[in-house]
Amino acid sequence: MTALLILTAFFLLTLVIGIRARQKQKMNLENWAVGGRSFNTVFVFLLTAGEVYTTFSFLGGSGWAYSKGISAVYVMVYIALSYVTSYFLLPLIWKYAHKHRLVSQSDSRKNTTVICSAWLLQSLVSSRLFRLWSSN
């Protein structure tokens, strides 16, 4: 019963904080999706690190290594490669999106087919590699 009260209290606190924050500024798609482009570097780094080092990286990766063997080493490789590629690509993507006021991937359809084609190719390759690795 105590846990339910604590959970309810935190839910209500979160709801009140969210409603108060909403009242202070005009909400549009850009504010909702990318925080009005006001996130600082440390916050973006923490968000990216939280995205890369997910539960899979710690629990799923070790469980997969136990059940599949050495083939799960790619988990360490994709984490390292994601940081290397992100270091070079994310600033370029951010500048392009900021210049053209893009909020999501689907917004780029208005501007160029090159980026859409690159995202399509990346999605196809990633999904094929995922199917290949997860079938073993």
QUIFEN-V63894 format. One record per backbone hydrogen bond with DSSP energy under -0.5 kcal/mol. NH is the residue of the N-H (numbers start at 1). CO is the residue of the C=O. Records with the same first field share a line. If there is no record, write none. Layout:
# QUIFEN-V63894
NH->CO, CO
This chain:
# QUIFEN-V63894
5->1
6->2
7->3
8->4
9->5
10->6
11->7
12->8
13->9
14->10
15->11
16->12
17->13
18->14
19->15
20->16
21->17
22->18
23->19
24->20, 21
25->21, 22
28->26
32->28
33->29
34->30
35->31
36->30
37->34
38->35
44->40
45->41
46->42
47->43
48->44
49->45
50->46
51->47
52->48
53->49
54->52
58->54
59->55
60->55
61->56
63->59
64->60
65->61
66->62
67->63
68->64
69->64, 65
72->69
73->70
74->71
75->72
76->73
77->73
78->74
79->75
80->76
81->77
82->78
83->79
84->80
85->81
86->82
87->83
88->84
89->85
90->86
92->88
93->89
94->90
95->91
96->92
97->93
98->94
99->95
100->96
101->97, 98
102->97
107->104
108->105
109->106
110->107
111->108
112->108
116->112
117->113
118->114
119->115
120->116
121->117
122->118
123->119
124->120
125->121
126->122
127->123
128->124
129->125
130->126
131->127
132->128
133->129
134->130
135->131
136->133
